[in-house]
Every structure is written in structure tokens, then in C-alpha cells.
Amino acid sequence: MNQVVQFIHGADLHLDSPFIGLKTLPDFLWEKIYQSTFTALTNLVNHAIDKKVDFVMLAGDIYDSDDRSVKAQAFLKTEMERLNQAEIPVFICHGNHDYIENSGLHLKMPENVELFSETVETKWLTTKNGERIAVSSFSYNSRWMTKRMITEYPKKHETADFHIGMLHGFSEGLETSHGHYAPFTINELKSKGYDYWALGHIHTRQVLEIQPPILYAGNTQGRSSKETGIKGCELVTLTLGDSSIETLETQDIQWETLEISLAKRSTLDDVYRKIKETIEIKEGSQKNYLLTIELVDTKDLLPNVLKKIIQGELLEALQQISATEPFIWVNQLKIQKRATEDTTEKMFIMEEWLHGIEELSKENQFNQSTNSLFDFALIEDLLESRDEDYRSRIMKQSLTEISTELVNESRDNHEN
């Protein structure tokens, strides 16, 4: 009989993500966004139960913080119990966001959950069909994991029908803003002889190798305008020497960036109708969207139309929606920088600068813009917290630099 195993590979759930910078949204929308990481986990568990998989793998950053709120832990426990009732085992490792610390504050998971310790270890499972599965992994014991933990992974065990590696870390050579933790190379992974590598840490789905399959599942729910597109988990089916992989959507809210050309459009009504037509196309998908709209080819716009866009009036009009689902919320409306600017348009450069200063001075906008800094090593040593003093210090320096740029811009315009 041909040996086969099917499982779900998910990663980077970031349960209880604070979504800093979005709390000024309408209450119904903020609550939906805040709950989205939890809903994404429920969707993953639903997929596992519907597909009757042999097991589930969650490759790190289950929680958004090492503090692990009681709410997030209780929610995870409830969802793991659903899998337990369905007789589906779960393998979990912890990453840089939810590293092992203060174990006395952790809720105990159901008996179907296998948690990996801070040293590389191999756990075993015999499926209902009798296949022997070996899973090797480890959990972070600190936020800044720079050690090459891949060197401690064993070779494929000779008695395993399938040996799977789970690793929350950075593949050397990738261009990414994520921290370079627990680094490895593709050749190092392949040298272990495993049948599949379930990776976590990078929030965009990426297939690094087809045979054996080596891939990042990406995160289960986008958390900002930088994490656009479909988010989900991988349904993996392995047979001896072959595999099939299907992405299953889990996100409750999808972040998207849309580019809209305003060529040959000049009036406010022209712009409004063009944006509404684009949004209506999205309505057919029956999904919740948070949109960033970038306007291009704006040279034909009337000066006062451009001014209303810059000052945020058009964005405010687009955000007048009802509390129904699915929703499409325009979170940002941007004018893409133009290669050429006529004299009339230059009038608004100063206004745009000043509007930018005003927006960034607001606490929620500032926090949203700088929140990702705290994912990097040494930052916490330089900036102790995201308090008012920290914000004021950086804003003071930034305003000085912006003022200098404004003076230079004004002088250049005068000389031209």
C-alpha cells in the first residue's frame, strides 16, 4: 500500500496583535480588525477538521508577544481542544515574538498538543493508517536568536516513513525586513534528508524549494498595509518521493493596495466615480478589505481637486460606510509622486509637507508608522518604550529635519 500523510502547515498567527495606529477607526471596524487574528486561527482549525488531516504544525510566533495575554492563551487552548476532540495532533514551536519565558504564567494545552523545548528535539507520531512520522524542531528561549540552530537538527531517521522539519527562522539570501534570526541556508535544510520543511517567521508565502518542499506559509492574517494579499495555511499531502500543496485561506480581513490612474480626469466627480468603480469590483468577492489607494497620472487634476485629496476630504467621504459585512474600508488615499510638476502643482508641495507633519504628530499615526521598529534587535535598548517622551523626542528631531527640507525646497523653487 502506498504510504501517504496529509497535514496543515501554519505559522505566525500573532494572536492578540494590538494593531497599533488603527484604534481611531469606527468601533465596529476596530473590533473586527482586533479579532481578526483569532478568527484566522478558527478558520485554520476549521480547515483541519474539514479535511480530516493527520496532524497540524504551527511554526512559531503563535502569540504576538512573549507576555502572552490570558485571553490569547485561553483562545488557543479552546481551538486546540476542538482539534483534540477531532483526534488531530498538533505540533507547536515558539518563535522570536513568543519565546519561552515565565512558564509559570502559561496555560497548559490539551494532551494532543506537542510543544517543543528550547533544544532541538524529535517527536514521533503514528498516524491512523500506521505511518511513522518524525517531527524535529525547537522553540526560542530569547527574542534575539542568532545561533545557527539548523546545525543541531538530526539527519532523517531511518525508521521514519516521513521526517519533517519545523523551523522559525531566516533563510540567508532573502530580501526581507524581518529579523535575521536562527539563520540557515537551503542547502543546510536539504542536507538533512527530510521530506518537508515547515518554515515560519517570514509573513509572505514563499516556496524556497520544490523537492523536497521547503516553504514559508506566511502569516494567517495580514496586520498592516505592508502585509497585503491572501493569507492562509498550507494543506500538504506527502507520498514517497512526491507531494502536493494547496493554500487554504484563513484571513478574515484582506489588506490590498490598488493603483488607480486618473489620466484625462480633472474634476472631483471624475476622481470620485473612478475610485467607486474600482471599489465596486472588489465588492463581488464577498471579502472584508482594508484598502490603500494610490492615485497616479494626476497631472490633469484641477488644483482645488488636488488640494481636497491632499487635505483628506476625499478620503473622509470614501470612509462613510455602514456597519455591514463584508466591508470595504479605504484606509489610506495617496498621490503617487509625479516625475514632473507644473508651477500650479508646486503650490501644494508645501501644503502636503505641512499636512504630513500634522498627521505624524498624532499619536496613533506615529505609533503605526514606527511599530515595526520593535521587531529588530537592540531597538529596545535604545528606546525603552513607546511612551509620550519617546514620541516627543523623535518628533522634535524629525520636525527640525523637515523644516530644513522645507527651507531648501522654498529656496530651490525661488531660484527656478
Secondary structure, DSSP 8 states (H G I E B T S, - for coil): ---EEEEEEE----BT---TT-TTS-HHHHHHHHHHHHHHHHHHHHHHHHHT-SEEEEES--BSSTT--HHHHHHHHHHHHHHHHTT--EEEE--SSS-S--GGG-----TTEEE--SS-EEEEEE-TT--EEEEEE---SSS---S-GGGGS----TT-SEEEEEEES-BTT---SS---S-B-HHHHHTTT-SEEEEES-SS-EEEETTTTEEE---SS--STTS-S--EEEEEEEETTEEEEEEEE--SEEEEEEEEE-TT--SHHHHHHHHHHHHHHHHTT--EEEEEEEEE--TTS-HHHHHHHHTTHHHHHHT---S-SS-EEEEEEEE---S---HHHHHHHHHHHHHHHHHHTSHHHHHHHHGGGGGSTTHHHH---SSHHHHHHHHHHHHHHHHHHHHHHHHHHHH-
